[in-house]
Amino acid sequence: MSLAGETSAVRTAARADAPPLLDVAALRKYFPVRDVWQRQVGWLKALDDVSLFVRKGEILGIVGESGCGKSTLGKTIMGIHPATDGKIVFEGNDITKLRPDKSRALRRRLQYSYQDPGASLDPRWKIRRSLHEPLVIHTELSADAREKRVRAIMRSVGLPETHLDLYPHEISGGQQRRVGLARILTLQPTLVILDEPTSGLDVSVQATVLNLFLDLKKEFGLTYMFISHDLSVVRMICDRVAVMYLGKIVEMGAIESIFSAPKHPYTQSLLAAIPQIGGRKVTDDFWLEGEPPDPTNLPSGCRFRTRCPLAESRCAQSEPPLIEKRPHHADACWLSA
């Protein structure tokens, strides 16, 4: 299957007027900062007033530098990290503050694929047991019915059934990712959060895995939140993209709009660094230097202003809101038109 040919079909799958499958409003996740005596001395604002939505059938990309809050966003939506404030509505149900026993039925349809698939598999268990476990916890299927589903899912992710009798360390990293996907798909989810799903893989294996994501999306009617630092992959596979910086979304919109006409200076610099065909990089417009500020001591106003060569005095006075200034394209910059 051609990845390029499949991408165009994927981008027409989600109706623009469809109600959100996932709706996140003003989400915050603060971690306490403690000194050597375990006294709280501040907060690390990993997520700060993040709002977004995902429609059924689409792929939303989440991009940004390491430490910007991408993975924390996915884990907070999933419930791995409890939200400090805000609202998470999934399939019309508010799951923000639900107790584990109340949210189990809902969260089985919302699944998280870890960045390191091997870490999510018990090294003492054979793959068969790892795939049966979620079905034992979340369903009342008989052993025969579980085995039938597990074997069918293994075929769907392109692995031979003989791998069910292997341990995680006996298969490759790419195969571990497939097993991780198989484990998720046994519960028949509607939304899958993919955290850096192609990191650490050879280019040829990346292409195979991306094709697999698109095949599974079509076969199982999936919706993806695609967390990645690889902008080339995001451009290839996603419908929309949200750009994060220090716990906030600074730009969000349709993939073509963001990549052809980025408005926020941070997005512009990130896109200028994308490798080009022939091994050449566009460096004329790449001016992003240094590290982001300390997230426990954020600058006043726009938190990107300390690295922005366009910053003005008003950028230090108040934080710019994320506003849709053109159709299906929002940014948080005082200077954008």
N, C-alpha and C positions, 0 to 999 in steps of 0.2 A: 504494500500500500504506500502511496506517495503522501508524505507528511504535508507538503505544500498544498496538494489537491484536497486533502481532508480538512485543512484549516479553514478554507473558505466555506465549507459546508457547516463547520462548527459555529462560525460566526453568524450564521443565520438561524441558529437553533433557538435562541432565546428571543421571545417577543418583547419589544420595548415597553408595551403597556401591561405586561404580565405583573401580577403582584409579587413582591419579593419572597423568595424562599427563606432567606435570612435577612433580618433587618437589625442593624446594630446602631444604637443611638447614644451619643455622649459617653462612650465607654471609657472607664478609667481603671488602671491597675497600678497602684502605688505599693512599693516594697519599703518596709521600714529600714532605715540605716542606723546601725548601732555602733557605739564606740567599744573599746576593749573591755569596758565594764558592763557591756550589754545594755547600756542606757540608750534609748532612742534619741538620736540627734538630728534626724531629718527624714526626708522621703526621697526615694528614687522613683521618679515619675515615668515608668516604663511605657504606659499608655496614658494619654492625657486628652480627653474629649474627642475620641475617635468615633466617627459616624460613617457608615457605609451600608450598602445593601447588595445582595446577590440574587439575581433572578434564576428561576429554574431553567436548566439547560445551558447556562453560560459558564465561562471560565473567567474569573476575576483574578488578575495578577496583583501581588503585593510585593513591591520592590523597595530597595533602600540599602544603605551601608550596614555593615555588621553593627549590632547594638542599637538599631533604630527602633526596634520593637516589633519586627515582623513576626517572629516566632511566638513572642509573648501574646500578640494579638490572636494568633491561631489557638494557643493553649487556653487563653481566657474564654474565647468563644466556646471551646470544647468543654470547659469546666475543669480543666486540669489546674488552672489558677483561678481562684474565686475572684470575681470582679469587685473592685473597690467601690465603684459607682457606675451608673449607666444602665442600659437596658439591652438585652439580647432576645430577640423574638425569632423563633425558628418554626416554620410551618404554622404560623399563626399563634404559637404558644410562647408565653414569656418564660424562658428557662434560666433567667439570670440568677434567681435566688432559690431555685428548687432544691430540695434535699435529694441526695443520691437515689433514695428508693423511689422518689416521685419522678425523677427525671430519667430513670433508666430506660423506660420504653421510648421516650423521645430521643434520647441521645444515641440509641442504637442506630438511628437513621442519620446521625451526624457523627462522622468518623474522622480520625486524625491519623495521618501517615507520618511517622517520625522521620527526622532527617537521617538518623542512623537506624536502618531497618533491623540490623543485627541486634541492637540493644533492646528492641521490643520483642525479641524472641528468646525464650528461656533456653540457654545453651544445654540444659539437662534433658530437655524434651525433644523428641523427634518431631518433625514438621507436622505429622498427622495429629499429634496431641495438641500442638499449638493452634491448629486450625479448628479442632473440635471444641476447644475451650470456650470461645465466645458463644458458640451455639448451646453449650451446656448451661452457661450463665443466663443467656437472654431468651432462650426458646425452650419449648417442651418437646422438641423433636426426638424421635426414637434414635437409637444408635445407628440403625440401618439408614434412616432418613438423613442423619447427619453425615454419614459416610458418603452417601450418594451426592449430597450437596457439595461436600468438600472435594470429591473427585471431579465434579463438573466445574467447579471454580478453578481447580488446578489446570484443567484443560483450557479454560478461558484465558488464563494469564500465560499460557504457552509453556507450561512445565509438565514433564511426564509424571504420571501417577507414581512411578517408582521412587520419586523424590520424597514421597510421604514417609518413607522409612529411613530418611537421612536426618542427621543433626544439622543445625544451622552452620556450624563451622565446616561442614563438608561440601558446601555449595559456594558459588562466587557471590560477590557483592551485588551484581546485577540480578542474580537469581534470588538473593535475599530480599531485594526490593519487590520482586514479583510475589514472593511468599507473603511479605507484609501486605501487599495489595489483596492477595487472596484471603488473608485473615480478616481484612476489613470487609470484603465483598460477601463473605459468608452471611453477614447480618443484613444484607440487602439495603444499604444506606441510600439516601437521596443526595446528600452533600458530603464530599470528601475534602478535607483540608490537607493539601500536599505541602509538606515543609521541606524545601530544598530537595525535591525528588530526583534531580539529576546530578547533584554534587558528588564529586569523587569518582565519576564514571568516565570511561573513555568516550571520545566523541561518537564512535560507531555504536557503542552501547547506549549512549544518550538518545540517539535517534530511534533506536529500537524501543526504548522505554517510552519515549514520547508517542510513538505510534501506538504502543500498547494502551496508553492513557486514552487516546482518542477512540480506539476500538472499543475499550470498556465503557467509555462514555456513551457511545452509540448503543452498545449491547444492553447495558443496564440502566440507561436513562439517567446518567449521573450529572451532577453539577459539581464544579471544582472551585476551590479557592487555592490559587497556585502561588505559594511563597517562594521567591527566588531572588538571587542576586545577579543572575544571568539574564541581562536585558535582551540579548539576541533570542534566547529561548522564549522569553515572555512575549516578545513581539510576534513570534511565530505561532504561538499556541493560544494566546488569550484574546478575549473579546474586549475587555476593559482593563485598566490598570490603575492602581492607587500607589502613589509615591510617598514613602514615609521618611520623616527625619525627626530624630529625638522624640519619638513617642507620639507624633502628630502626622496626619495626612496633609501634605503640602500641595499636592496636585492629584486630580483624579478625572478620568474621562475615557472615551473610546480609544482603543489602541492606535488607530490611524491618526487621530487628532493629537494625542500626546506625543507620538514619535515624529510626526511631520511638523508640528508647531507647538513645542513645549513653551509654557509661559513662565513657570517658576525658575529662577536662576539655578536652583539646586538640580532640578530635572534637566535643564539645558546642559549643565556640566556633566551629569551622569551619562547622558546620551552622546555627548561629544567623545566619550572614552570608549565607545563600543568598537571592538576590532572590526576592520573592514576586510573585504576579500583581497587576498594577496598578502595578508599579514600586516598591512599598513593601518595605523590608527589615525583618526582625525584628532589632531592635538591643538590646532589653532584656537579652538574655542574652549579647550579644557584648562580651567584655571583653579579647580578645586584643590586646595592644599590643606595640610594639617589634619588634626583629629577633631571630631565634634566636641563641644564643651562638656564639662562634667554634668551628667544628668541629675546629680544631686544639688547642683548650683547653676541653674539655667540662667542665661542672660535675660535681661528685660526685653519686652517687646517681641519682635520676631526672633526666634531662637536660632535662625540661620544667619543672622546679620553679622556675626563675628567672623564668618568665612566668605561673606558676599562682597565683591568689589563694587556693587551698585548701591550698597546700603546708604540711606540718608538718615537725618536726625529723627524723622518720624518713625523709622523702623525700630528705634530703641524705646519709643514712647508707649506704643501699644501693639498688641499682637494681632496680625491680620487674620480675619476669619476666612474660612474656606467657602468661597462664593462661586456660583456658576455664572461666569461673565459672558459665556457663549454657549450655544446649545450642546449639552452632554459633555461639558468640559469646565471643571472648576479648579481654581487655584487659590492659594493663600499668600498673596504678595501685594503690598501696597503699590508697587511700581508697574505691575502688569496692566495691559490695556484690555 
